[in-house]
Amino acid sequence: MKKLTMILLAAGAIAFGSFAAVAGMHHFSPEKRLEHMKKALNLSDAQAAQIQTIYKNNEATFKADREAVKAATKGTDAKKAAFQKMRADMQAVKAQITPILNADQQAKWNEMMAKHEHGRWNGKDNDQATPQQK
């Protein structure tokens, strides 16, 4: 279940789940995230194509975010800022994807994202938590 939610966050956010080849997390390719979304949300081919374009357009941003997080020293403000930027970029992608989904898909996706958010940002790796959560 944790992998599932990580994948979905990277897509929205996040990425969905992007996106993280840092701090012991797995990096899932946009193709894997999209395939998971297709199955979990029963996406049409048209929806999948639109989401794939969004991922492609944001690929460089996600890569830069991952590199910034990797480069920053654990426990520093720079690390926190890098994670906050990554999270903001993932939320921006989620905002682009949400209108593509129908109401039922949005509800399911939001539920999956909420489960992931709770585990990820409040979980074991506190370096990822926002300053208000620490």
Secondary structure, DSSP 8 states (H G I E B T S, - for coil): -HHHHHHHHHHHTTEETT---STT-----HHHHHHHHHHHHT--HHHHHHHHHHHHHHHHHHHHHHHHHHHS-TTSHHHHHHHHHHHHHHHHHHHHHGGGS-HHHHHHHHHHHHHHHHHHHTSS-GGGS-GGG-
